[in-house]
């Protein structure tokens, strides 16, 4: 019996002139309510539409946007990819999203020197990872866990410390894979290829971060400590070979960062820890190897790069006389001794080093 039909009543028998009265105390059967009235139908339809918006109908379908294949890309795979182009040497940088314009600017200068193919970028957030690899496949990798990308760009912040303190771990992992590695901060610009300056067979090469002018034939030994009891070597540009000495330095650097964590009172970064590690390991015995009953002492062998080729920003951008006297010798310029994106960009522009304005087509990333 359908809901919109009334129940059929038995017709009265002939001669039954009067209706039969129900028994005493009995209740007359209730009349069914007309459920499908017009207001009810509208309410039911509205409810069905609301449910359709909230609940999926049928089996769950896979997302039409595929997951990025680069999420599973490992440092081992990425380092091998970059090292193949660099004859066993990886050129490493690390960035979060806000630094992409500086990465692009640095890449233009690196590409002009013919070294872009061996670049590997440590992306510190997934959006940056996908953005770089979509334009330049295989040249970026993320080493989990990803730090807070927005907190990592402010110099002196805990986020910046967390960002930079990951650096020695990345470098050590690459050395453990058997590759040499050159690390650069991305607020640098190459004026020439730095690799001809990696002379000899030392474990570690670096540049001084002090502004006093050195003689052109200055020593390549580790400089003496400064007022704080340590040297002022820049952790912005380092070349390391996959030797036990270089690995010892990186392990000590990691230890120093654990011993000197960031605090509100001491808003540190990774560079003091790097210098303490250098001062405690340079020229020190890292282990003894007994070969044919002869005890051989292996040391952490360090090399200070020439100041004329690798000046700190506090010297290059502030000493015009020195710049003129050393013209033609400069190789890598570091835009440090200044903080803030806009200030760094302005200074690069003032010195004709903000290449992305007119030469973004030379960047592997295109315009960012």
C-alpha positions as CSV (number, residue, x, y, z in Angstrom):
1,X,0.0,0.0,0.0
2,X,1.6,3.3,-1.1
3,X,1.8,6.2,1.3
4,X,-0.4,8.5,-0.8
5,X,-3.3,6.1,-1.0
6,X,-6.1,6.0,1.5
7,X,-7.1,2.5,3.0
8,X,-10.0,1.0,1.1
9,X,-13.2,0.7,3.3
10,X,-15.5,-2.2,3.0
11,X,-18.9,-1.1,1.5
12,X,-21.9,-1.3,3.9
13,X,-24.1,-4.4,3.6
14,X,-27.6,-4.0,2.3
15,X,-30.1,-3.2,5.1
16,X,-27.4,-1.7,7.2
17,X,-29.0,1.7,7.5
18,X,-26.9,2.9,10.4
19,X,-23.1,2.7,11.0
20,X,-22.0,0.2,13.5
21,X,-20.9,1.8,16.7
22,X,-17.5,0.8,18.1
23,X,-17.4,-1.2,21.2
24,X,-17.6,0.7,24.4
25,X,-14.1,1.9,25.5
26,X,-12.5,1.3,22.1
27,X,-10.8,4.2,20.2
28,X,-11.5,4.9,16.5
29,X,-8.6,4.1,14.2
30,X,-6.4,7.2,13.6
31,X,-6.2,8.6,10.1
32,X,-2.8,8.4,8.5
33,X,-1.0,11.8,8.1
34,X,-0.4,13.1,4.6
35,X,3.5,12.9,4.8
36,X,4.2,14.0,1.3
37,X,2.8,17.5,1.4
38,X,4.5,20.2,-0.6
39,X,6.4,21.8,2.4
40,X,7.7,18.3,3.4
41,X,8.9,17.5,-0.2
42,X,10.9,20.8,-0.3
43,X,12.4,20.1,3.1
44,X,13.4,16.6,2.0
45,X,14.9,17.9,-1.2
46,X,16.9,20.5,0.7
47,X,18.3,17.8,3.1
48,X,19.4,15.6,0.2
49,X,21.2,18.5,-1.5
50,X,23.0,19.4,1.7
51,X,24.1,15.8,2.3
52,X,25.3,15.6,-1.3
53,X,27.6,18.6,-0.7
54,X,29.1,17.2,2.5
55,X,29.3,13.5,1.8
56,X,31.0,11.8,-1.2
57,X,28.8,9.5,-3.2
58,X,30.1,6.1,-4.3
59,X,33.7,4.9,-3.9
60,X,36.4,7.4,-3.0
61,X,38.3,8.5,-6.1
62,X,42.0,9.2,-6.2
63,X,42.9,12.9,-6.3
64,X,43.2,14.3,-9.8
65,X,46.4,16.2,-8.7
66,X,49.2,13.6,-8.4
67,X,51.6,13.8,-5.5
68,X,55.0,15.3,-6.3
69,X,57.5,12.6,-7.2
70,X,60.2,14.7,-5.6
71,X,59.0,14.0,-2.1
72,X,60.7,10.6,-2.2
73,X,63.9,11.9,-3.8
74,X,66.8,11.2,-1.5
75,X,70.0,13.1,-0.8
76,X,71.9,10.0,-2.0
77,X,70.1,10.2,-5.4
78,X,70.4,13.9,-5.7
79,X,74.1,14.0,-4.8
80,X,74.9,11.3,-7.3
81,X,73.0,13.3,-10.0
82,X,75.0,16.5,-9.3
83,X,78.4,14.8,-8.8
84,X,78.1,13.1,-12.2
85,X,78.3,16.5,-13.8
86,X,81.0,17.7,-11.5
87,X,83.5,14.8,-11.8
88,X,82.7,13.8,-8.2
89,X,82.2,17.3,-6.8
90,X,78.9,18.7,-5.7
91,X,78.2,22.5,-5.5
92,X,75.8,22.9,-2.6
93,X,73.4,25.7,-1.6
94,X,70.5,25.7,0.8
95,X,67.3,27.9,0.6
96,X,63.8,28.4,1.8
97,X,61.2,30.1,-0.2
98,X,62.1,33.8,0.6
99,X,65.6,33.2,-0.7
100,X,64.6,32.1,-4.2
101,X,65.5,35.5,-5.8
102,X,69.0,35.2,-4.3
103,X,69.3,31.6,-5.4
104,X,68.4,32.6,-9.0
105,X,70.9,35.5,-8.9
106,X,73.7,33.2,-7.6
107,X,72.8,30.6,-10.2
108,X,73.2,33.1,-13.1
109,X,76.8,33.8,-12.0
110,X,77.5,30.1,-11.5
111,X,76.1,29.2,-14.9
112,X,78.4,31.8,-16.5
113,X,81.3,30.0,-14.9
114,X,80.1,26.7,-16.4
115,X,79.3,25.0,-13.1
116,X,75.5,25.0,-12.9
117,X,75.1,21.4,-13.8
118,X,76.8,20.3,-10.6
119,X,74.6,22.4,-8.4
120,X,72.5,20.7,-5.7
121,X,70.0,22.9,-3.7
122,X,68.9,21.7,-0.3
123,X,65.3,23.0,-0.2
124,X,64.1,23.7,3.3
125,X,60.4,23.4,2.5
126,X,58.3,21.3,0.2
127,X,56.9,24.3,-1.8
128,X,60.5,25.3,-2.7
129,X,61.5,21.8,-3.5
130,X,58.7,21.4,-6.0
131,X,59.2,24.9,-7.4
132,X,62.9,24.4,-8.2
133,X,62.5,20.9,-9.6
134,X,59.5,21.8,-11.8
135,X,61.8,24.3,-13.5
136,X,65.1,22.4,-13.1
137,X,64.4,18.7,-12.5
138,X,66.7,16.9,-10.1
139,X,68.6,19.8,-8.8
140,X,66.8,20.2,-5.5
141,X,66.2,17.8,-2.6
142,X,64.6,18.1,0.8
143,X,66.2,16.3,3.8
144,X,63.5,15.7,6.4
145,X,62.3,17.1,8.7
146,X,61.6,20.4,7.0
147,X,62.2,23.5,9.3
148,X,59.7,26.4,9.5
149,X,60.3,28.1,6.2
150,X,58.9,31.5,7.3
151,X,61.0,31.6,10.5
152,X,64.3,30.7,8.7
153,X,65.0,33.9,6.9
154,X,65.4,36.4,9.7
155,X,69.0,36.7,10.7
156,X,69.6,36.2,14.5
157,X,66.2,34.4,15.0
158,X,65.9,30.8,16.3
159,X,64.5,29.8,13.0
160,X,67.6,31.1,11.2
161,X,69.8,29.2,13.7
162,X,67.8,26.0,13.1
163,X,68.1,26.5,9.4
164,X,71.9,27.1,9.3
165,X,72.6,24.5,12.0
166,X,71.5,21.8,9.5
167,X,74.4,22.7,7.2
168,X,77.2,20.6,8.7
169,X,74.9,17.5,8.7
170,X,74.1,17.9,5.0
171,X,77.8,18.4,4.2
172,X,78.8,15.4,6.3
173,X,76.2,13.2,4.6
174,X,77.7,14.1,1.2
175,X,81.2,13.4,2.3
176,X,80.1,10.0,3.6
177,X,78.8,9.3,0.1
178,X,82.4,9.8,-1.2
179,X,81.9,13.2,-2.9
180,X,83.8,16.4,-2.6
181,X,81.5,19.4,-1.9
182,X,81.7,23.2,-2.2
183,X,79.1,25.0,-0.1
184,X,78.0,28.6,-0.9
185,X,75.5,31.0,0.7
186,X,73.2,32.3,-2.0
187,X,73.8,36.0,-1.2
188,X,77.0,35.5,-3.1
189,X,78.0,36.3,-6.7
190,X,80.7,34.6,-8.8
191,X,82.8,36.8,-10.9
192,X,85.0,33.9,-12.0
193,X,85.3,30.1,-11.4
194,X,86.7,29.5,-7.9
195,X,87.8,25.9,-8.5
196,X,91.3,26.9,-9.9
197,X,92.0,28.3,-6.4
198,X,91.4,24.9,-4.8
199,X,95.1,24.1,-5.0
200,X,97.0,21.3,-3.3
201,X,95.4,18.4,-1.5
202,X,94.0,19.9,1.7
203,X,91.0,18.7,3.6
204,X,89.2,22.0,4.0
205,X,89.3,25.4,2.2
206,X,87.6,28.6,3.5
207,X,87.6,32.4,3.4
208,X,88.3,34.9,6.2
209,X,85.4,37.1,7.4
210,X,87.6,39.8,8.8
211,X,87.9,43.2,7.1
212,X,91.5,44.3,7.7
213,X,93.5,44.2,4.5
214,X,96.0,41.3,4.2
215,X,99.1,41.3,2.0
216,X,98.5,39.7,-1.4
217,X,100.9,37.0,-0.4
218,X,99.4,36.3,3.0
219,X,99.7,33.0,4.8
220,X,97.2,30.2,4.0
221,X,97.3,28.9,7.5
222,X,94.4,29.3,9.9
223,X,94.5,32.9,11.2
224,X,95.1,33.6,14.9
225,X,92.1,33.9,17.2
226,X,90.3,37.2,17.7
227,X,89.0,38.9,20.8
228,X,86.5,36.2,21.6
229,X,89.2,33.6,21.6
230,X,88.3,32.1,18.2
231,X,88.9,32.9,14.6
232,X,86.4,34.6,12.3
233,X,86.3,32.3,9.3
234,X,83.1,32.5,7.2
235,X,81.0,29.4,7.1
236,X,79.4,30.9,3.9
237,X,81.9,29.4,1.5
238,X,83.6,26.0,2.3
239,X,85.2,23.4,0.1
240,X,85.7,19.9,1.6
241,X,87.2,16.7,0.3
242,X,85.8,13.3,1.5
243,X,88.7,12.8,3.9
244,X,88.7,11.7,7.5
245,X,90.1,15.1,8.5
246,X,87.1,16.9,6.8
247,X,84.7,14.5,8.4
248,X,86.2,15.1,11.8
249,X,85.8,18.9,11.4
250,X,82.1,18.5,10.5
251,X,81.4,16.2,13.4
252,X,83.1,18.6,15.8
253,X,81.0,21.5,14.3
254,X,77.8,19.5,15.0
255,X,79.0,19.0,18.6
256,X,79.7,22.7,19.0
257,X,76.2,23.6,17.8
258,X,74.7,21.3,20.4
259,X,76.9,22.8,23.1
260,X,76.0,26.4,22.1
261,X,72.3,26.4,21.3
262,X,70.3,29.5,20.3
263,X,68.9,31.5,23.2
264,X,67.3,35.0,23.5
265,X,70.4,36.2,25.3
266,X,72.8,34.8,22.7
267,X,71.2,35.0,19.3
268,X,73.8,32.8,17.6
269,X,74.1,31.2,14.2
270,X,76.2,28.3,12.9
271,X,79.4,30.4,12.3
272,X,80.8,30.6,15.9
273,X,80.4,26.8,16.2
274,X,82.3,26.4,12.9
275,X,85.2,28.5,14.2
276,X,85.4,26.7,17.5
277,X,85.4,23.4,15.6
278,X,88.2,24.7,13.3
279,X,90.3,26.0,16.3
280,X,89.9,22.7,18.1
281,X,90.7,20.4,15.1
282,X,93.0,22.3,12.6
283,X,96.4,20.6,12.7
284,X,95.3,18.2,15.3
285,X,95.6,14.4,15.0
286,X,92.3,12.9,14.0
287,X,93.3,9.3,14.2
288,X,96.3,7.0,13.9
289,X,96.7,4.4,11.2
290,X,99.2,1.5,11.7
291,X,100.5,0.3,8.3
292,X,103.4,-2.1,8.0
293,X,104.2,-1.5,11.7
294,X,104.5,2.3,11.0
295,X,102.3,4.7,12.9
296,X,101.0,7.4,10.6
297,X,99.3,10.5,12.1
298,X,96.6,12.0,9.9
299,X,95.7,15.7,10.6
300,X,92.9,18.1,9.7
301,X,94.7,20.0,7.0
302,X,93.1,23.5,6.4
303,X,93.7,26.2,3.7
304,X,92.8,29.8,3.9
305,X,91.8,31.1,0.4
306,X,93.4,34.4,-0.8
307,X,91.6,37.5,0.4
308,X,92.0,39.3,-2.9
309,X,89.9,36.6,-4.6
310,X,87.4,35.9,-1.8
311,X,86.8,39.1,0.1
312,X,84.2,39.5,2.8
313,X,81.4,42.0,2.2
314,X,82.7,44.3,4.8
315,X,85.8,44.8,2.8
316,X,84.5,44.6,-0.8
317,X,81.6,47.0,-0.4
318,X,83.2,49.4,2.0
319,X,86.8,49.8,0.9
320,X,86.9,51.4,-2.5
321,X,90.6,51.9,-2.5
322,X,91.2,48.2,-1.9
323,X,88.7,47.2,-4.6
324,X,90.6,49.4,-7.1
325,X,94.0,48.0,-6.1
326,X,92.8,44.4,-6.4
327,X,90.7,44.9,-9.6
328,X,90.7,41.8,-11.7
329,X,91.5,39.5,-8.8
330,X,88.0,39.1,-7.3
331,X,86.3,35.7,-7.7
332,X,83.4,35.4,-5.2
333,X,81.7,38.4,-3.6
334,X,79.7,37.8,-0.4
335,X,76.9,40.3,0.4
336,X,77.3,40.1,4.1
337,X,78.0,42.7,6.9
338,X,74.4,43.8,6.1
339,X,71.0,42.4,7.0
340,X,67.6,42.5,5.3
341,X,66.5,41.4,1.9
342,X,65.9,44.8,0.5
343,X,69.2,46.2,1.8
344,X,71.1,43.3,0.3
345,X,69.3,43.7,-3.1
346,X,69.9,47.4,-3.1
347,X,73.6,47.0,-2.5
348,X,73.9,44.3,-5.2
349,X,72.1,46.7,-7.6
350,X,74.3,49.6,-6.7
351,X,77.4,47.5,-7.6
352,X,75.9,45.9,-10.7
353,X,75.6,42.5,-9.1
354,X,71.8,42.0,-9.0
355,X,71.8,40.0,-12.2
356,X,68.1,38.9,-12.1
357,X,66.9,42.3,-13.2
358,X,68.2,42.0,-16.7
359,X,69.4,38.5,-17.0
360,X,66.7,36.2,-15.5
361,X,66.7,34.3,-18.8
362,X,70.1,33.0,-17.8
363,X,68.9,31.4,-14.6
364,X,67.9,27.8,-14.7
365,X,64.8,28.8,-12.6
366,X,63.7,31.5,-15.0
367,X,62.0,34.5,-13.5
368,X,61.1,33.9,-9.8
